[in-house]
Amino acid sequence: MYRVIKEKEIFYKVSQLIEELNFSLPKEVEEALIEAKERETNKNAQIVLNILLQNAKIAREKRLPICQDCGMVVAFVEIGRRVHIEGDIEKIINEAVRDVYVNKFLRKSVVKDPLRRINTEDNTPAIIHCEIVDGDKLKIFVLIKGFGSENASVVKNLLPTISKEELMKEVVEHVRLFGPNACPPLIVGIGIGGTLEKAAYLAKKAILRPLKQKNKDSFWGEIEEELLSKINELGIGPGGLGGKTTALAVHIETFPVHIAGFTLAINLQCCAVRHGWVEI
């Protein structure tokens, strides 16, 4: 038996989520910034972390954007096999984006064409990924992605003979070169395996994972911990001004790959972490 989910309910809940994400830093991220501030001995790092925490408080209380870059909306949609959606899910999500960005006066940063650069004036279209899963629920994860960090991301095809040590060096070196431009402290999302687009998808989705949740595979969970330690040893620190906290977390997602390939994607997330989800 199918469960029918009405268009109005999806629109309302997604609109609510997009609005809240623009104005409220997730609680776990705010807590991580507080913990980082307590660990820091570098004066510049303490100042930057304090500014980030004050900024989050002002944004939440005065209903102002966390960041002037109100980003591009990315949605990961999980549709239960026993769900019937009344309407077009992509159209509904884009209508929710349009409603929030126009009516809440958020900065509209999306252009219709990469070369001709004409603004769409409502921050649509969103980037939407749909997946069919078991069950009778609809789950929508939303990530509002600023392009300071997006522009500091990469997809590479490496040799299949790569070692664990070489892989880690590749990631750490990328953060060393591009991390200061991505508004640290960062969440480092890493996708490994599959084809070029699959690795990029995994790296982006990895950012959504709760900060303290390790990869379920202990092998990769240990690599996440090692990478976090090595990245923080770089000393880039909050705002790129030095300190112990270059990254709050490193998350790795993997997928099977062809014997001739090793696809690596690194997607950096800035300190303005704006992600959450709704379930209907």
Secondary structure, 3 states (H helix, E strand, C coil): CCEEECHHHHHHHHHHHHHHHHHCCCHHHHHHHHHHHHHCCCHHHHHHHHHHHHHHHHHHHHCCCCCCCCCEEEEEEEEECCEEECCCHHHHHHHHHHHHHHHCCCCCCCECCCCCCCECCCCCCCEEEEEEECCCCEEEEEEEECHHHHCCCEEEEECCCCCHHHHHHHHHHHHHHHHHHHCCCEEEEEEECCCHHHHHHHHHHHCCCCCCCCCCCHHHHHHHHHHHHHHHCCCCCHHHCCCCCCEEEEEEEECCCCCCCEEEEEEEECCCCCEEEEEC
